[in-house]
Each structure stands twice: as C-alpha cells, then as structure tokens.
Amino acid sequence: MTKGADHFDLEGFLPYLLNQAAEATSRAFQAVYRDRYGMTRTQWRVLAHLGQFGAMTARDICARSHIEKTKVSRAVAALEGDGMLGRTPSPEDGRAEILSLTEKGRAAYADLGELAKAHDRALRGVVGQEASAKLDEVLQRLIDTT
C-alpha cells in the first residue's frame, strides 16, 4: 500500500497511540489485582475510585471514570459479593445508592495502592523524571480540552 500525503496512518493517530500506551502500561498491573484479588479491570477501577474519593454513587463513578453504566453495575455487584463494598440508600435520591468500601475493601485498596505506586514509579523510571513530568502536563492538557 502506498502512503501519500493524504494517507491516514492509524499508528500515528494520537487516540490510537494513547490507547496502545494505556493497554501496554496497564497489562502488568492488571495481573497484580487479578492474581491477588480476582478482580477485573473495572472492579479495580471502581475500588480505586471509592478508595481515592470516598463514598459515591455508581453514576458518580461512571462520570469520573468514563466507564459505561452496565460495566460499573457488574463490578459493583461483584465487589459487594466479595465483601469489598456496601450500599446505602441515597438521602437525596431514593433511586440511587451510596457505595462505600468495607473494611475488607479498604484493606484491598491500601494493599493495591502501594503496589500501584510501585508500578507507577517503575514506569516513570523507564520514561525518566523530566519526560514523566512533561507527559503528565501533556496528558492533563488533553484531558482538560476534551
């Protein structure tokens, strides 16, 4: 296939590159939460959001994480089944439930949080301190403009 000036290059398409980088950098850590706690990626992300930001609704998690509602619902049910989170009715909205981590969930979050920090340090070590800081800035700029 010839590549002219008007040729679309998927491998140079920024959203594709960002997705590939996210997948590659997440894969090793995915093995950690899967092997230690039997969690899926969505379960880890729900646990991490509740651990980081405190009690919230599933809708709040969807908005913050950009995960679709059905995936969050399944993850919440699985985490609840594993004793990692609990639900209480929302005082503001009778249809919503406030999700919060249980003691077991907080312990898992603390454990995985330490391992996540070590994973992050290793990735940043590959990139280097200066490039890592610049990458943070560039990614935040992309997040803020979309």
Backbone as numpy.savetxt, mean C-alpha at the origin, in Angstrom:
# Nx Ny Nz CAx CAy CAz Cx Cy Cz
9.81 -4.30 -36.29 8.96 -3.13 -36.29 9.86 -1.89 -36.29
9.55 -0.95 -37.14 10.33 0.29 -37.20 9.78 1.27 -36.18
10.69 2.05 -35.67 10.31 3.03 -34.66 10.57 4.42 -35.21
9.51 5.08 -35.62 9.61 6.44 -36.10 9.39 7.42 -34.96
9.43 8.68 -35.30 9.25 9.74 -34.30 7.88 9.67 -33.65
6.88 9.16 -34.37 5.52 9.10 -33.83 5.20 7.76 -33.18
6.19 6.88 -33.08 5.99 5.55 -32.50 5.77 5.65 -30.98
4.75 4.98 -30.49 4.51 4.90 -29.06 5.43 3.84 -28.47
6.23 4.23 -27.49 7.16 3.32 -26.84 6.64 3.01 -25.44
6.00 1.87 -25.29 5.44 1.49 -24.00 6.50 1.51 -22.90
7.69 1.01 -23.21 8.74 0.92 -22.20 9.29 2.27 -21.77
8.98 3.32 -22.53 9.37 4.67 -22.15 8.20 5.49 -21.61
7.03 4.88 -21.53 5.80 5.54 -21.06 5.85 5.61 -19.54
5.84 6.81 -18.98 6.04 7.01 -17.55 5.10 6.17 -16.67
3.80 6.13 -16.95 2.95 5.27 -16.10 3.38 3.79 -16.12
3.83 3.32 -17.27 4.31 1.95 -17.37 5.58 1.78 -16.53
6.51 2.70 -16.64 7.75 2.63 -15.87 7.47 2.67 -14.37
6.56 3.55 -13.95 6.21 3.64 -12.53 5.59 2.34 -12.03
4.72 1.75 -12.85 4.10 0.49 -12.47 5.14 -0.62 -12.38
6.03 -0.68 -13.34 7.08 -1.71 -13.33 7.98 -1.55 -12.11
8.33 -0.31 -11.79 9.17 -0.06 -10.61 8.43 -0.45 -9.34
7.15 -0.11 -9.25 6.37 -0.47 -8.07 6.29 -1.98 -7.90
6.04 -2.68 -8.98 5.96 -4.14 -8.91 7.30 -4.75 -8.50
8.36 -4.29 -9.12 9.68 -4.85 -8.84 10.11 -4.58 -7.39
9.85 -3.40 -6.89 10.29 -3.05 -5.54 9.38 -3.62 -4.47
8.15 -3.97 -4.83 7.21 -4.52 -3.87 7.31 -6.04 -3.73
7.81 -6.68 -4.75 7.81 -8.15 -4.79 8.50 -8.79 -3.59
9.68 -8.32 -3.23 10.41 -8.93 -2.11 9.67 -8.72 -0.79
9.10 -7.55 -0.60 8.37 -7.31 0.65 7.06 -8.08 0.67
6.48 -8.30 -0.46 5.24 -9.09 -0.54 5.47 -10.48 0.04
6.63 -11.05 -0.22 6.95 -12.36 0.33 6.98 -12.33 1.85
7.40 -11.21 2.42 7.49 -11.09 3.88 6.11 -11.15 4.52
5.18 -10.28 4.10 3.87 -10.30 4.76 3.06 -11.54 4.40
3.31 -12.10 3.24 2.62 -13.34 2.86 3.12 -14.51 3.72
4.44 -14.63 3.84 5.00 -15.76 4.57 4.79 -15.64 6.08
4.87 -14.44 6.62 4.72 -14.27 8.07 3.28 -14.29 8.53
2.39 -13.70 7.74 1.01 -13.52 8.19 -0.04 -14.05 7.21
0.38 -14.60 6.09 -0.57 -15.11 5.12 -1.41 -14.03 4.46
-0.89 -12.81 4.43 -1.63 -11.66 3.89 -1.44 -11.50 2.39
-2.48 -10.98 1.77 -2.38 -10.53 0.39 -1.86 -9.09 0.41
-1.55 -8.57 -0.76 -1.10 -7.18 -0.88 -2.17 -6.22 -0.35
-3.42 -6.47 -0.71 -4.49 -5.57 -0.26 -4.66 -5.65 1.25
-4.56 -6.83 1.82 -4.65 -6.94 3.28 -3.53 -6.16 3.96
-2.32 -6.27 3.43 -1.20 -5.51 3.99 -1.48 -4.02 3.89
-1.99 -3.57 2.76 -2.23 -2.15 2.57 -3.33 -1.64 3.50
-4.37 -2.43 3.72 -5.43 -2.05 4.67 -4.84 -1.99 6.08
-4.10 -3.01 6.47 -3.46 -3.04 7.79 -2.55 -1.83 7.97
-1.75 -1.54 6.95 -0.81 -0.42 7.02 -1.54 0.92 7.15
-2.64 1.09 6.43 -3.40 2.33 6.54 -3.99 2.50 7.93
-4.56 1.45 8.47 -5.13 1.53 9.82 -4.04 1.74 10.86
-2.90 1.10 10.67 -1.78 1.28 11.60 -1.20 2.68 11.53
-1.11 3.24 10.36 -0.52 4.57 10.16 -1.47 5.69 10.55
-2.74 5.58 10.13 -3.66 6.70 10.26 -4.74 6.51 11.32
-4.82 5.32 11.91 -5.82 5.07 12.94 -7.15 4.62 12.34
-8.15 4.54 13.21 -9.46 4.03 12.83 -10.06 4.86 11.69
-10.68 4.17 10.75 -11.34 4.82 9.62 -12.30 3.85 8.97
-13.10 4.35 8.06 -14.03 3.50 7.33 -13.34 2.87 6.13
-13.98 1.86 5.58 -13.47 1.23 4.36 -13.44 2.26 3.23
-14.43 3.14 3.19 -14.46 4.19 2.16 -13.23 5.10 2.28
-12.85 5.42 3.52 -11.65 6.24 3.74 -10.40 5.52 3.20
-10.33 4.23 3.47 -9.18 3.45 2.99 -9.15 3.45 1.47
-10.31 3.27 0.85 -10.38 3.29 -0.62 -9.88 4.62 -1.17
-10.32 5.71 -0.56 -9.93 7.04 -1.03 -8.43 7.28 -0.86
-7.88 6.87 0.27 -6.45 7.09 0.54 -5.55 6.19 -0.29
-5.98 4.95 -0.50 -5.10 3.95 -1.09 -5.32 3.73 -2.58
-6.45 4.23 -3.10 -6.81 4.02 -4.50 -7.01 2.53 -4.81
-7.53 1.81 -3.82 -7.87 0.40 -4.02 -9.38 0.34 -4.19
-9.84 -0.50 -5.12 -11.28 -0.57 -5.36 -12.01 -1.18 -4.16
-13.26 -0.78 -4.04 -14.10 -1.11 -2.88 -14.21 -2.61 -2.62
-14.41 -3.40 -3.65 -14.57 -4.84 -3.44 -13.31 -5.49 -2.89
-12.15 -5.03 -3.34 -10.89 -5.58 -2.82 -10.71 -5.21 -1.36
-11.04 -3.96 -1.00 -10.93 -3.54 0.39 -11.90 -4.34 1.25
-13.12 -4.55 0.77 -14.11 -5.32 1.53 -13.62 -6.73 1.80
-13.06 -7.37 0.79 -12.52 -8.73 0.97 -11.36 -8.73 1.96
-10.49 -7.74 1.85 -9.34 -7.67 2.75 -9.79 -7.43 4.19
-10.78 -6.56 4.37 -11.31 -6.27 5.71 -11.90 -7.55 6.31
-12.68 -8.27 5.52 -13.29 -9.51 6.02 -12.22 -10.53 6.42
-11.17 -10.65 5.61 -10.10 -11.60 5.92 -9.33 -11.18 7.17
-9.03 -9.90 7.28 -8.31 -9.40 8.46 -9.15 -9.54 9.72
-10.44 -9.31 9.59 -11.34 -9.49 10.73 -11.37 -10.97 11.12
-11.45 -11.84 10.13 -11.45 -13.28 10.38 -10.18 -13.76 11.06
-9.08 -13.09 10.77 -7.79 -13.43 11.39 -7.60 -12.74 12.74
-8.60 -11.97 13.17 -8.50 -11.28 14.45 -7.61 -10.05 14.43
-7.34 -9.51 13.24 -6.45 -8.34 13.11 -7.18 -7.01 13.22
-8.47 -7.00 12.92 -9.21 -5.74 13.03 -10.62 -6.00 13.51
-11.20 -4.93 14.03 -12.58 -4.97 14.49 -13.38 -3.87 13.83
-14.70 -4.00 13.91 -15.61 -3.02 13.31 -16.55 -2.51 14.39
-16.84 -1.21 14.33 -17.87 -0.62 15.18 -18.72 0.29 14.30
-20.01 0.41 14.61 -20.87 1.29 13.81 -20.38 2.74 13.87
-20.48 3.42 12.75 -20.10 4.83 12.69 -21.19 5.67 13.34
-20.82 6.58 14.24 -21.84 7.44 14.86 -22.43 8.45 13.86
-21.68 8.78 12.81 -22.13 9.76 11.82 -22.97 9.16 10.70
-22.68 7.89 10.36 -23.35 7.25 9.23 -23.70 5.82 9.61
-24.97 5.57 9.80 -25.42 4.26 10.23 -25.08 3.14 9.27
-24.79 3.47 8.02 -24.45 2.44 7.04 -22.97 2.09 7.07
-22.16 2.95 7.65 -20.71 2.76 7.64 -20.24 2.14 8.96
-19.07 1.53 8.89 -18.44 0.96 10.07 -17.04 1.55 10.21
-16.66 1.78 11.44 -15.30 2.25 11.73 -14.44 1.01 11.94
-13.36 0.95 11.19 -12.42 -0.17 11.28 -11.24 0.24 12.14
-10.79 -0.64 12.98 -9.61 -0.36 13.79 -8.86 -1.66 14.05
-7.58 -1.52 14.25 -6.76 -2.70 14.51 -6.99 -3.21 15.93
-6.99 -4.51 16.06 -7.03 -5.15 17.36 -5.60 -5.18 17.91
-5.45 -5.71 19.10 -4.10 -5.86 19.66 -3.24 -6.73 18.74
-3.83 -7.79 18.23 -3.10 -8.67 17.30 -2.73 -7.91 16.03
-3.63 -7.10 15.52 -3.37 -6.30 14.32 -2.28 -5.27 14.56
-2.32 -4.63 15.73 -1.28 -3.63 16.05 0.09 -4.30 16.17
0.13 -5.51 16.72 1.41 -6.24 16.84 1.93 -6.61 15.45
1.04 -7.05 14.57 1.45 -7.39 13.20 1.94 -6.14 12.47
1.22 -5.03 12.66 1.63 -3.77 12.03 3.01 -3.34 12.54
3.24 -3.44 13.83 4.54 -3.06 14.39 5.65 -3.94 13.82
5.41 -5.23 13.77 6.39 -6.18 13.23 6.67 -5.89 11.76
5.61 -5.81 10.97 5.78 -5.56 9.53 6.32 -4.16 9.27
5.97 -3.20 10.12 6.50 -1.85 9.96 8.02 -1.82 10.08
8.56 -2.56 11.02 10.02 -2.63 11.17 10.65 -3.28 9.95
10.03 -4.34 9.47 10.55 -5.01 8.28 10.41 -4.13 7.04
9.33 -3.35 6.96 9.13 -2.42 5.84 10.19 -1.34 5.85
10.53 -0.84 7.04 11.57 0.19 7.13 12.91 -0.37 6.65
13.20 -1.60 7.02 14.46 -2.22 6.57 14.44 -2.41 5.05
13.32 -2.81 4.50 13.18 -2.98 3.05 13.38 -1.63 2.35
12.77 -0.60 2.91 12.90 0.75 2.34 14.37 1.21 2.38
15.04 0.98 3.50 16.46 1.37 3.60 17.31 0.65 2.55
17.01 -0.63 2.34 17.77 -1.40 1.34 17.54 -0.85 -0.06
16.30 -0.54 -0.39 16.00 0.03 -1.71 16.68 1.38 -1.88
16.61 2.21 -0.87 17.24 3.54 -0.94 18.75 3.41 -1.03
19.30 2.36 -0.43 20.74 2.12 -0.54 21.16 1.81 -1.97
20.30 1.14 -2.70 20.58 0.83 -4.11 20.58 2.12 -4.93
19.63 2.99 -4.66 19.46 4.22 -5.42 20.46 5.30 -4.99
20.80 5.32 -3.71 21.69 6.34 -3.18 20.88 7.45 -2.52
21.50 8.11 -1.55 20.81 9.10 -0.74 20.31 10.30 -1.56
21.15 10.84 -2.40 20.76 12.02 -3.19 19.66 11.69 -4.19
19.82 10.60 -4.91 18.80 10.20 -5.90 17.50 9.82 -5.20
17.62 9.21 -4.03 16.43 8.82 -3.27 15.62 10.05 -2.86
16.30 11.08 -2.39 15.61 12.32 -2.00 14.96 12.97 -3.22
15.66 12.98 -4.33 15.10 13.54 -5.57 13.90 12.72 -6.05
14.02 11.42 -5.96 12.92 10.54 -6.36 11.68 10.81 -5.50
11.86 10.96 -4.20 10.74 11.31 -3.31 10.07 12.59 -3.78
10.88 13.58 -4.11 10.36 14.88 -4.55 9.58 14.74 -5.87
10.14 14.02 -6.81 9.50 13.85 -8.11 8.20 13.06 -7.97
8.23 11.98 -7.21 7.02 11.18 -7.05 5.93 11.97 -6.34
6.30 12.75 -5.33 5.30 13.57 -4.63 4.71 14.62 -5.58
5.53 15.17 -6.43 5.03 16.14 -7.42 4.01 15.47 -8.36
4.30 14.25 -8.79 3.36 13.51 -9.64 2.05 13.23 -8.89
2.17 12.83 -7.64 0.98 12.56 -6.83 0.13 13.82 -6.67
0.78 14.95 -6.42 0.07 16.21 -6.19 -0.59 16.76 -7.43
-0.12 16.38 -8.61 -0.69 16.96 -9.85 -1.74 16.06 -10.49
-1.96 14.88 -9.94 -2.95 13.99 -10.55 -4.21 13.90 -9.74
